[in-house]
Amino acid sequence: MFDVKDIGRDWVADEINGLTDTITHISPSVFNEQTRYLPESVTSIPGFIRYDVNPFMREIIDCADIDSPVREVNLMKGVQITYSTALESIVLYCAAKVRTLPMMYMTADKDLAAARIENNFIPMFNQSDLGHIIRSSDEGNTRKTGKTANHLQFAGGAYLVPFGAINASKMRSFSIAVMLKDEIDAWPDAVGRDGRDGCPDKLSDGRLKGYWERRKIFRGSTPLEWNSSKIYKQYKRGDQRQYMVLCRACNFAQVLKWETVDKDTGVIGGFTWEIEDGTLVHESVRYHCQACGHGHAEHDKEILFSPAGGAHWKPTAKPVEPGIRSYHLPAMYSPIGMAPWYSLVADYIEAYDRETRKVKDITKYRVFYNNVLAMPFKTTGSKIQFTQVSAHRRSAYMLGHIPNAYATEYAGSPILFLTCQIDVHKSNLAVGVFGWCEGSKPFLITYDRYEDEDCTDIESPVWARVRELVEETTYTADDGRQYRILMTLIDAGYANDTVTAFCSEYAAGVYPILGRDRAAKNQTIKEFAEFTTQAGTVGFRLLVDHYKDRMSPVLRRVWTEDDGPQNAYHFNAPIDVTDKQLKELTVESVKEKIDANGNASYSWERPQGVPNELWDLLGYGYAAVEIYAWQVCIQHFKLEKIDWGQFWGWCNNNLVDPHELKG
């Protein structure tokens, strides 16, 4: 009997070529350590693969052992934790050691899966001197190599098929033993015409029926949305293993967490760092023990993550059936040489302010939650509080006034232009005028209700008042500078014919708008887009939830004059705006909807009958600024894209009637 550790690479190659008949059992991880070679072109640690670099992955890979009772592995992961390399190692083991089992590699679409085989799997065999086992099953035809666009064939009868989840309904002819599923949260929820064929994850499981007692299913993904996350649901089906590490000072076993507070002892655990002159000090980042508070530096990862230091996987739940394991592996476990802790802290600082407990950028915070914490993000949030929006009142000005001295000192520029936004109702028009400073920082100038019995009638006096506002009204700032309305957007979702007819009176500068809540799934986000009205004039469609997502953290943001210059988009209101008016900024909240197929979607909603017009008008105002920048940069100056630096510089030096601009 041979000792597994004494089996050399040449001996393994002989066994693959049929020169030996017996071999001591060898696990997938040990097989790869003795066989798989990583060149310098693919890793910062070239040589034979070593699981002392990423020891948490050894147990996961060994679940592929043909003698292991594990049938399913579900890994909910962060970025840079070597899962892609693990999938490749499983393929190498099954193709070169087991040699008889059919495999399938699935990702979002087939082209991506095929590219992965071409660019990663095949080079792996060649780099490990095992390219010769890629061999056609038709050995009598010397022109066949075993490699086609649709599969790889191996000596011994095994093969590997790339497949796209979007085409899962077309895989009925395959019988598979080893199923490797990559980034399943990016897969569609249902496939086939109108989604009639169902869930691609479930469909692909059906291809393993012929090997059910020997099947191996590996699912891995960074989670996305909370209720629609496929990997989170699969993780909950398993035994929910956590990777425990032991504090180097007190040996307390713990899961790496971003931040913890022990209510009994007051010990603060998790990550800390220092900022100097506004810059993160990389070498200051520490992970603190949850029990004693001892700080661990980046170089401590090696012993922290090592089984020699006591690290181990710990199941925390009972699986729904035997043979299902699940693992949670955040990016904090990324090995030395990959994503360092300071890079994760930098991502966090961009997204969240720990001191004020405020989200800075909801999009970046969602990415941090998914990629670093390896947790699905729950979009639904609490309503904006009135105390938060009330803090945006400024004692420096009142309704109808333009406070250029204050704006210059705190908002980065004087008011550069005014926009008007109008929300149309049966008995009133909600009319808001906003002044805009550099960085899209708005000042509410006026907010009125033009009332009449029937505002849908173009002859109603309310529309004469709008004409007067747009064409004749002049505002004088505290520095003597005079302003007229630059652009007007009118919601045409109600009384479309009336709004379109009114806007068609103007060659430019007054536009109907139509809103939609959120982009369709998998659709590229486009904040606004031109359309041609029934009158042949220009209007704009707005992705209103995009602007509301932006407004929410802005309105929650606490700022005072002592904090210095305002951040981009920061909202300002006059001291005499009423509580009733400001409360219109607080009524909507994000709601989650689950359809018949269990798919989640999110949108901003308001309670029925509660006024929210100022909230809508503010969103239209942010859109007006972007439309104006698009007209100036792209339509007028023929730039390829909006250059915000040039745009704001141009606005500082020019007050041009938008009628003079093309479009």
C-alpha positions in Angstrom: 0.0 0.0 0.0 1.4 3.4 -1.0 1.3 6.5 1.2 -0.8 9.0 -0.6 1.7 11.8 0.1 4.4 9.7 -1.6 2.5 9.4 -4.9 4.4 11.5 -7.4 3.1 13.4 -10.4 4.7 11.0 -12.8 3.0 8.1 -11.1 -0.4 9.8 -11.3 0.2 10.4 -15.0 1.0 6.7 -15.5 -2.3 5.7 -13.8 -4.2 8.1 -16.2 -2.5 6.4 -19.2 -3.5 3.0 -18.0 0.0 1.9 -16.9 -1.1 1.0 -13.3 -4.1 -1.0 -12.2 -4.4 0.1 -8.5 -4.0 3.2 -6.5 -4.4 4.2 -2.9 -7.6 6.3 -2.5 -6.8 9.9 -2.9 -9.1 12.9 -2.1 -9.8 15.6 -4.7 -7.8 18.2 -2.7 -4.7 16.0 -2.4 -5.0 14.9 -6.0 -5.0 18.6 -7.1 -2.1 19.4 -4.8 0.0 16.7 -6.5 -1.3 17.3 -10.0 -2.5 20.8 -10.7 0.1 23.4 -11.6 -0.7 27.1 -11.5 1.6 29.2 -13.7 2.6 32.8 -12.9 0.1 34.1 -15.5 -2.9 33.0 -13.4 -1.7 33.5 -9.8 0.6 35.5 -7.6 1.7 32.2 -6.0 2.8 30.0 -8.9 3.5 26.3 -8.5 1.4 23.2 -7.5 -1.9 24.3 -6.0 -1.7 24.5 -2.2 -4.7 24.5 0.2 -2.7 26.0 3.0 -3.3 29.3 1.1 -7.1 28.9 1.1 -7.6 26.1 3.7 -11.4 26.8 3.9 -11.7 25.5 0.4 -10.3 22.0 1.0 -13.4 20.6 2.7 -15.6 22.1 -0.1 -13.6 20.5 -2.9 -13.4 17.1 -1.0 -17.2 17.0 -1.2 -16.6 15.9 -4.8 -14.9 12.7 -3.6 -16.7 9.8 -5.1 -16.7 8.2 -1.6 -18.2 11.2 0.1 -21.9 11.0 1.1 -22.3 14.7 0.2 -24.7 15.1 -2.7 -25.2 18.9 -2.8 -22.9 21.8 -1.9 -24.3 25.3 -1.8 -21.8 28.1 -1.3 -22.9 31.6 -0.6 -19.8 33.6 -1.2 -18.1 37.0 -1.4 -15.5 38.0 -3.9 -12.0 36.7 -4.2 -12.4 33.5 -2.2 -11.2 31.1 -5.0 -14.5 29.4 -5.9 -13.7 29.6 -9.6 -10.4 27.8 -9.0 -12.3 25.2 -6.9 -14.7 24.4 -9.8 -11.7 23.9 -12.1 -10.1 21.6 -9.6 -13.3 19.5 -9.3 -13.3 19.1 -13.1 -9.6 18.1 -13.1 -10.3 15.4 -10.4 -13.4 14.0 -12.1 -11.8 14.0 -15.6 -8.3 12.7 -14.6 -9.0 10.5 -11.6 -12.6 9.3 -11.7 -12.6 9.4 -15.5 -16.1 8.0 -16.2 -18.7 10.6 -15.0 -20.4 13.1 -17.3 -20.2 16.7 -16.1 -22.0 19.9 -16.9 -20.8 23.4 -16.2 -23.6 26.0 -16.1 -23.5 29.8 -15.9 -25.9 32.5 -17.0 -25.5 31.9 -20.8 -23.8 29.3 -22.9 -21.4 31.6 -24.6 -20.0 32.6 -21.2 -19.8 29.0 -20.2 -18.0 28.0 -23.4 -15.6 30.9 -23.0 -14.8 29.7 -19.5 -14.0 26.2 -20.7 -11.8 27.6 -23.5 -10.0 30.2 -21.4 -9.8 28.4 -18.0 -10.5 24.7 -18.1 -8.5 23.7 -21.1 -5.4 25.7 -20.1 -5.7 24.0 -16.7 -5.2 20.6 -18.3 -2.3 21.8 -20.4 -0.6 23.6 -17.6 -0.8 20.5 -15.5 0.7 18.3 -18.3 -2.7 16.6 -18.7 -3.7 18.0 -22.0 -3.4 14.5 -23.5 -6.4 13.1 -21.6 -8.7 15.4 -23.7 -9.5 12.6 -26.1 -12.3 11.8 -28.5 -14.5 8.8 -27.6 -14.3 7.9 -31.3 -10.7 6.7 -31.0 -10.8 5.2 -34.5 -11.1 8.6 -36.0 -7.7 10.3 -35.6 -9.1 13.6 -36.8 -11.3 14.0 -33.8 -9.6 15.6 -30.8 -12.3 15.4 -28.1 -12.7 19.1 -28.1 -15.7 20.8 -29.8 -17.7 24.0 -29.2 -20.3 21.9 -27.3 -18.2 19.6 -25.1 -14.9 18.2 -23.9 -14.3 14.5 -24.0 -11.8 12.7 -21.8 -9.9 9.4 -21.8 -12.0 6.9 -19.9 -15.4 8.2 -21.1 -16.0 11.3 -19.0 -17.0 14.5 -20.7 -17.8 18.1 -19.8 -20.7 20.1 -21.4 -21.0 23.9 -21.1 -24.5 25.2 -20.8 -26.4 28.4 -20.3 -29.1 28.8 -17.7 -31.2 30.8 -20.2 -31.3 27.6 -22.4 -32.0 25.2 -19.5 -35.2 24.0 -21.2 -33.2 22.5 -24.0 -31.0 20.1 -21.9 -33.5 17.2 -21.8 -31.1 14.9 -23.8 -28.4 15.0 -21.2 -27.8 12.7 -18.3 -25.3 14.2 -15.9 -23.5 13.0 -12.8 -21.6 16.1 -11.7 -23.4 19.5 -12.1 -21.3 22.7 -11.5 -23.5 25.8 -11.3 -21.8 29.2 -11.2 -23.3 32.5 -10.1 -26.9 31.3 -10.0 -28.2 34.6 -8.6 -27.5 36.0 -12.1 -29.7 33.3 -13.7 -33.2 34.1 -14.9 -36.0 33.1 -12.6 -37.8 31.2 -15.3 -37.0 30.2 -18.9 -38.9 29.2 -22.0 -41.6 31.2 -23.7 -43.1 33.5 -21.1 -41.2 31.5 -18.4 -43.4 28.5 -18.9 -40.6 26.0 -18.6 -39.8 27.1 -15.1 -36.8 27.6 -12.9 -33.4 26.7 -14.7 -31.9 25.6 -11.3 -34.7 23.1 -10.9 -34.6 22.0 -14.5 -30.9 21.3 -14.4 -31.3 19.2 -11.3 -33.6 17.0 -13.4 -30.6 16.0 -15.5 -29.1 14.1 -12.5 -31.9 11.6 -12.1 -29.9 8.8 -13.8 -27.1 9.2 -11.3 -29.2 10.3 -8.3 -27.5 8.1 -5.7 -24.1 9.2 -7.0 -24.9 12.8 -8.0 -22.8 15.8 -7.1 -24.3 19.3 -7.4 -22.2 22.3 -6.7 -23.9 25.7 -6.5 -22.0 28.8 -5.9 -22.9 32.5 -6.1 -22.6 35.9 -4.7 -26.1 36.7 -3.3 -28.1 39.6 -4.7 -31.6 40.5 -3.5 -33.0 39.2 -0.3 -36.2 37.4 -1.3 -35.2 36.5 -4.8 -31.7 35.2 -4.0 -31.4 31.7 -5.3 -28.2 30.9 -3.5 -29.6 32.1 -0.2 -32.6 29.8 -0.5 -30.2 26.9 -1.3 -27.9 27.8 1.6 -30.9 27.6 4.0 -31.6 24.1 2.7 -28.2 22.9 3.9 -26.4 22.7 7.2 -25.3 26.3 7.0 -21.6 25.9 7.8 -19.6 28.9 9.1 -15.8 29.0 9.1 -14.6 29.5 12.7 -11.3 31.1 13.5 -9.5 31.3 16.9 -8.3 34.6 18.3 -4.5 34.5 18.6 -4.7 36.1 22.1 -7.5 34.3 23.8 -8.4 31.3 21.5 -12.0 32.3 21.4 -13.7 30.6 18.3 -15.6 33.0 16.2 -16.9 33.8 12.7 -15.4 36.9 11.1 -18.0 39.7 11.4 -17.8 43.2 10.2 -18.8 44.7 13.5 -20.0 43.3 16.9 -20.6 44.7 20.4 -20.8 42.5 23.4 -23.7 43.8 25.5 -22.3 42.3 28.7 -18.6 43.2 28.5 -18.8 46.2 26.1 -16.1 44.7 23.9 -16.2 46.0 20.4 -15.2 43.4 17.8 -14.8 43.5 14.1 -12.9 45.8 11.8 -11.4 49.1 12.7 -9.1 51.6 10.8 -7.6 55.0 10.9 -8.1 58.0 8.6 -5.4 60.6 8.1 -6.0 63.7 6.0 -9.1 62.1 4.6 -7.2 59.0 3.4 -7.5 55.4 4.8 -4.3 54.3 6.4 -3.9 50.8 4.9 -1.7 49.3 7.6 -4.0 50.5 10.4 -6.8 48.1 9.5 -7.4 45.4 12.2 -9.8 42.7 12.9 -10.7 42.7 16.7 -11.7 39.6 18.6 -15.3 39.5 19.7 -14.4 38.3 23.2 -11.2 40.1 24.2 -10.8 42.9 21.5 -7.3 41.8 20.4 -6.5 43.2 17.0 -5.3 41.0 14.1 -3.4 42.4 11.1 -3.5 41.3 7.5 -0.4 39.1 8.0 -2.3 37.1 10.7 -4.6 35.7 8.1 -2.3 32.7 7.5 -2.5 31.4 11.0 -6.1 32.6 11.6 -7.5 30.7 8.6 -5.3 27.6 9.1 -6.5 24.3 10.7 -3.2 24.3 12.5 -4.4 27.5 14.2 -7.7 25.9 15.1 -9.8 27.1 12.1 -12.6 24.8 11.1 -16.0 24.6 9.4 -18.9 24.4 11.9 -22.4 23.3 10.8 -25.1 25.5 12.5 -28.3 24.0 11.2 -29.9 20.7 10.3 -30.2 20.2 6.5 -33.6 19.5 5.0 -32.3 16.1 4.0 -29.0 14.2 4.5 -26.2 14.9 2.1 -26.8 18.6 1.6 -24.0 20.9 2.9 -24.1 24.7 2.6 -21.3 27.2 3.3 -21.1 30.9 4.0 -17.8 32.5 3.0 -17.6 36.4 3.1 -14.8 38.2 1.4 -13.2 38.9 4.8 -11.7 35.3 4.4 -10.0 36.2 1.1 -6.5 34.7 1.2 -3.3 36.7 1.6 -2.4 38.1 -1.9 -6.0 38.6 -3.0 -8.5 41.1 -1.6 -6.8 42.6 1.4 -8.8 43.8 4.3 -8.0 47.5 3.6 -9.7 47.2 0.2 -12.9 46.0 1.8 -12.8 48.8 4.3 -12.3 51.3 1.5 -15.5 49.9 -0.2 -17.3 50.3 3.1 -16.2 53.9 3.6 -17.5 54.9 0.2 -20.9 53.4 0.9 -21.5 54.0 4.6 -20.7 56.5 7.4 -20.1 54.4 10.5 -20.0 57.5 12.8 -23.4 58.8 11.8 -24.9 55.4 10.9 -26.0 56.8 7.5 -25.8 55.2 4.1 -23.8 57.5 1.7 -24.6 55.6 -1.5 -27.3 53.0 -1.5 -25.9 51.4 -4.7 -22.4 51.0 -3.3 -23.8 49.8 0.0 -25.8 47.1 -1.8 -22.6 46.0 -3.6 -20.7 45.9 -0.3 -23.4 43.8 1.3 -23.3 41.3 -1.6 -19.6 41.2 -2.5 -18.0 41.6 0.9 -20.5 40.3 3.5 -21.8 37.7 1.1 -25.4 38.4 2.2 -28.5 39.2 0.1 -29.5 42.8 0.3 -32.9 43.8 1.7 -34.0 46.8 -0.3 -37.1 47.6 1.7 -36.4 50.4 4.1 -38.1 52.6 6.6 -39.8 55.8 5.6 -37.9 59.0 5.6 -38.6 60.7 8.9 -40.0 64.2 9.2 -37.2 65.3 11.6 -34.7 64.4 8.9 -36.3 66.5 6.2 -37.1 69.4 8.6 -33.4 69.7 9.2 -33.0 70.8 5.5 -34.7 74.1 6.3 -32.3 77.1 6.0 -32.8 80.2 8.0 -30.8 82.2 5.4 -33.8 82.5 3.0 -37.6 82.5 2.6 -39.9 81.3 -0.1 -39.6 83.4 -3.3 -36.1 84.4 -2.6 -32.8 83.3 -4.1 -30.0 83.2 -1.5 -26.8 83.4 -3.6 -24.6 84.5 -0.8 -25.5 81.4 1.2 -25.4 79.1 -1.8 -22.0 80.3 -2.8 -20.6 79.7 0.7 -22.1 76.3 1.4 -23.3 74.8 -1.9 -20.2 75.6 -4.0 -21.7 78.2 -6.4 -24.5 80.7 -6.7 -27.8 79.5 -8.1 -26.9 78.8 -11.7 -30.4 78.3 -13.2 -34.0 77.6 -12.3 -36.3 74.8 -13.3 -40.0 74.4 -12.9 -41.8 71.1 -12.3 -45.6 70.5 -12.4 -47.7 67.7 -11.2 -51.2 67.6 -12.7 -54.4 66.7 -10.9 -58.1 67.1 -11.6 -58.6 70.1 -9.2 -55.1 71.5 -8.9 -51.6 71.8 -10.3 -48.7 71.3 -7.9 -46.0 73.7 -9.1 -42.5 73.8 -7.8 -39.5 76.0 -8.8 -36.0 74.9 -7.8 -32.7 76.7 -8.1 -29.7 74.6 -8.9 -26.1 74.9 -7.7 -23.0 73.1 -8.9 -23.2 69.4 -8.1 -27.0 69.3 -8.6 -27.7 70.9 -5.2 -31.3 72.2 -5.2 -32.8 75.1 -3.3 -36.6 75.1 -3.2 -37.6 78.6 -4.4 -41.4 78.4 -4.6 -44.1 75.7 -4.1 -47.7 76.5 -5.0 -51.0 74.9 -5.8 -52.9 76.4 -8.8 -56.5 75.4 -8.1 -59.6 75.1 -10.4 -62.6 72.9 -10.7 -61.2 71.2 -13.9 -57.5 71.6 -14.5 -57.8 69.1 -17.4 -59.4 71.8 -19.5 -56.7 73.7 -21.5 -58.9 76.8 -21.1 -58.7 76.6 -17.3 -57.1 79.7 -15.8 -54.4 77.6 -14.1 -52.7 77.1 -17.5 -52.7 80.9 -18.0 -50.9 81.1 -14.7 -48.3 78.6 -15.8 -47.7 80.6 -19.0 -47.1 83.7 -16.9 -44.7 81.8 -14.7 -42.8 80.3 -17.6 -42.8 83.3 -19.9 -42.8 86.4 -17.7 -41.9 85.8 -14.1 -38.5 87.1 -13.0 -36.7 86.3 -9.7 -34.1 88.6 -8.2 -31.3 87.1 -6.0 -29.8 88.8 -3.0 -26.8 89.8 -5.1 -29.0 91.5 -7.7 -28.7 88.7 -10.3 -32.0 88.1 -12.2 -33.4 84.7 -13.2 -36.2 83.3 -15.5 -37.3 79.7 -15.6 -34.9 77.8 -17.8 -36.7 74.5 -18.2 -40.2 73.2 -17.3 -41.3 69.6 -17.0 -45.0 68.7 -16.7 -46.2 65.3 -15.7 -48.4 64.0 -18.6 -49.4 60.8 -16.8 -52.8 62.4 -16.1 -54.6 64.6 -18.6 -52.1 63.7 -21.3 -53.9 65.5 -24.1 -54.0 68.8 -22.2 -50.4 68.6 -21.1 -49.2 67.7 -24.6 -51.2 70.5 -26.2 -49.8 73.1 -23.7 -46.2 72.0 -24.2 -46.6 72.0 -27.9 -47.0 75.8 -27.8 -43.2 76.0 -27.0 -40.5 75.1 -29.5 -38.2 74.0 -26.5 -37.8 74.4 -22.8 -41.3 73.1 -21.8 -41.7 69.3 -22.0 -44.3 66.7 -21.1 -42.8 63.8 -19.1 -44.0 60.2 -18.5 -42.7 58.2 -15.6 -42.0 54.5 -15.1 -41.2 53.0 -11.7 -38.1 50.9 -12.4 -36.3 49.3 -15.3 -37.4 45.8 -16.3 -35.2 43.0 -15.1 -31.9 42.6 -16.9 -32.6 45.9 -18.8 -29.9 48.5 -19.0 -30.8 51.5 -16.8 -31.6 54.6 -18.8 -32.6 57.5 -16.5 -34.4 59.4 -19.2 -35.2 59.1 -22.9 -36.7 61.3 -25.6 -40.0 60.4 -27.2 -42.2 62.1 -29.8 -45.6 63.2 -28.6 -48.8 62.9 -30.6 -48.4 66.6 -31.5 -45.0 65.8 -33.0 -43.0 67.6 -30.3 -40.4 66.3 -27.9 -41.2 64.7 -24.5 -39.2 62.7 -22.0 -39.7 59.4 -20.3 -38.2 59.2 -16.8 -37.2 56.3 -14.7 -38.6 57.9 -11.6 -37.5 55.2 -9.1 -33.9 55.9 -10.1 -34.2 59.5 -8.9 -36.2 58.4 -5.8 -33.4 56.0 -4.9 -31.0 58.9 -5.1 -33.2 61.3 -3.1 -33.8 59.0 -0.2 -30.2 59.0 1.3 -29.9 62.7 0.5 -33.0 63.6 2.5 -31.8 61.4 5.4 -28.3 63.0 5.4 -27.7 65.3 8.4 -25.8 68.5 7.6 -25.2 71.8 9.3 -23.1 74.9 8.4 -20.4 73.6 10.7 -19.8 70.6 8.5 -18.5 72.8 5.6 -19.5 72.5 2.0 -22.5 70.4 1.1 -22.2 67.1 -0.8 -23.6 66.6 -4.3 -27.5 66.6 -4.6 -28.0 68.1 -1.1 -31.5 69.5 -0.7 -32.2 72.9 0.8 -35.6 74.4 1.8 -36.6 77.9 2.9 -37.2 78.5 6.6 -40.9 79.3 6.0 -41.9 76.2 4.1 -44.7 74.6 6.0 -44.6 71.3 7.9 -47.4 70.1 5.7 -45.4 70.7 2.6 -42.3 69.1 3.9 -44.2 66.0 5.0 -44.9 65.3 1.3 -41.2 64.2 1.2 -41.7 61.5 3.8 -44.8 59.5 2.8 -43.3 57.0 0.3 -41.3 53.9 1.1 -39.9 51.0 -0.8 -42.2 48.0 -1.0 -41.4 44.5 -2.1 -43.8 42.6 -4.4 -43.6 38.8 -4.9 -45.2 37.5 -8.1 -46.8 34.1 -8.7 -43.4 32.6 -9.5 -41.8 33.8 -6.3 -39.8 36.5 -8.0 -39.3 39.8 -6.0 -39.5 43.3 -7.4 -39.3 46.7 -5.6 -40.9 50.1 -6.1 -41.6 53.3 -4.2 -45.2 53.5 -3.1 -47.3 55.9 -1.1 -50.4 55.3 1.1 -53.6 55.9 -0.8 -54.8 59.5 -0.5 -51.7 60.9 1.1 -50.2 63.9 -0.8 -46.6 63.4 -2.0 -46.3 66.0 -4.8 -43.2 67.7 -3.5 -41.4 64.4 -3.5 -42.4 63.8 -7.1 -41.4 67.4 -8.1 -38.0 67.1 -6.5 -37.4 63.9 -8.5 -38.5 65.6 -11.7 -36.1 68.5 -10.8 -33.1 66.2 -10.6 -34.1 64.8 -14.0 -34.4 68.3 -15.5 -30.8 69.0 -14.5 -29.6 65.8 -16.3 -31.7 66.6 -19.4 -30.3 70.1 -19.5 -26.7 68.8 -19.2 -27.5 66.3 -22.0 -28.8 69.1 -24.2 -25.7 71.3 -23.5 -23.0 68.7 -23.7 -24.3 66.3 -26.3 -26.8 68.1 -28.4 -25.2 71.5 -28.4 -21.5 71.0 -28.0 -21.5 67.5 -29.7 -19.6 65.8 -26.9 -19.7 62.0 -26.7 -21.1 62.0 -23.2 -22.0 64.5 -20.4 -18.9 66.1 -19.0 -20.1 67.4 -15.6 -17.0 69.4 -14.9 -17.3 71.3 -18.2 -21.1 71.6 -17.8 -20.9 73.2 -14.4 -18.1 75.4 -15.6 -20.1 76.5 -18.6 -23.2 77.2 -16.3 -21.0 79.4 -14.1 -20.1 81.6 -17.1 -23.3 81.5 -19.1 -27.0 82.2 -18.6 -28.4 81.1 -21.9 -32.0 80.7 -22.9 -32.5 77.0 -23.6 -34.5 78.0 -26.8 -31.1 79.0 -28.2 -29.8 75.4 -27.8 -30.5 72.8 -30.5 -33.2 70.3 -29.4 
